[in-house]
Amino acid sequence: MTRAELFAAFFVLVTDVTQLREAEERVSRSEARYRMLADNSSDMVFELDHDLVRRYVSPACRELLGYEPEEMIGIKPASMTYPDDAARLTLAFQTLMNGSSTRLTIVSRIRHRNGRWIWVEAELRAVKDNDSGRTTSIVGALRDISARKAVEEELAVANRNLRLLADQDGPTGLTNRRAFDVALAKEHLRARREKQMLALIMIDVDKFKAFNDTYGHPAGDNCLRQVGGAIAATICRSGDVAARYGGEEFAVLLPNTDEDGAAAIAERINLAIRCLAIPHVANAHDVVTVSAGVACIDCLSVTPDTLVQNADDALYRAKDFGRNAVVRSSEILMQEKVA
């Protein structure tokens, strides 16, 4: 090899080594910069290996969870996660690992060192190998969102209360007419879909105008409140709906109930209201009583309006019979056929 060739080879070797060292220094500086950012972030930065085991945890874990970083390295996040959230969290990690997604945000609960559960939000990203394109690890940033969740829960409770108030009749505490109409339409559709019967009881306080004239409107309001309470206490299934239909009229919607069952409930309501023993000198029985009409339909061919009309017709027939009575819609139809 000539002197010139030797010099050229040496120059190439020096150049290659220099470029390699510069590349290594750039990587080292980059890693140091990212580590500095992670170590000083208020979020807990972590890295999971392919087996979903923590291989790095930033110092923010001390303030966030009360642990030292080395205490959290070598274990799986699911082991510290609230049991109801663990499966969902593991699924999110697996989704990143199998390449179905590259970024995810998940909210879960994790146990603090002092034993309490805190709400956290984790922003996760899959780290892929440049050559194979396969996911090799997951990096994430974890932050405490307990305060935010508390506010969200307060808002949710407030919204639920507002919805309840919007659906509630103020004087009696029962479902109001608007909410009853919604429930009727909903239960009619369900009964038709499931081929079930749907029953309705329409109830009216006997001679209520005379009660108001005798005792005054405040007493009338109290009377309606007691009647509504007796009706609500008589029905026991969660799907049954007791509503103030309007004025002194009430309605009880009974899903998956035949006419015999509905009539039995109507009789119990009638008895419960008589047992209140609310004085009513203008009534034949000297206490407040009610009249009730019972109807039941096969929802495959009959509309909700027909159910209401049938029960209302039976109610007015009960009034014609002298009040303090329960009349079934089928009895009216039978009488009409005989006539």
Secondary structure as UniProt FT lines:
FT   HELIX           3..40
FT   STRAND          44..48
FT   TURN            50..51
FT   STRAND          54..57
FT   TURN            59..60
FT   HELIX           61..65
FT   HELIX           69..72
FT   TURN            73..74
FT   HELIX           77..80
FT   HELIX           83..97
FT   TURN            98..99
FT   STRAND          103..111
FT   TURN            113..114
FT   STRAND          117..128
FT   TURN            130..132
FT   STRAND          135..144
FT   HELIX           146..166
FT   TURN            170..172
FT   HELIX           177..194
FT   STRAND          197..205
FT   TURN            206..207
FT   HELIX           208..215
FT   HELIX           217..234
FT   TURN            238..239
FT   STRAND          241..246
FT   TURN            247..248
FT   STRAND          249..255
FT   HELIX           259..274
FT   TURN            275..276
FT   TURN            281..282
FT   TURN            284..285
FT   STRAND          290..298
FT   TURN            299..301
FT   HELIX           304..320
FT   TURN            321..322
FT   STRAND          326..328
FT   HELIX           329..338
//
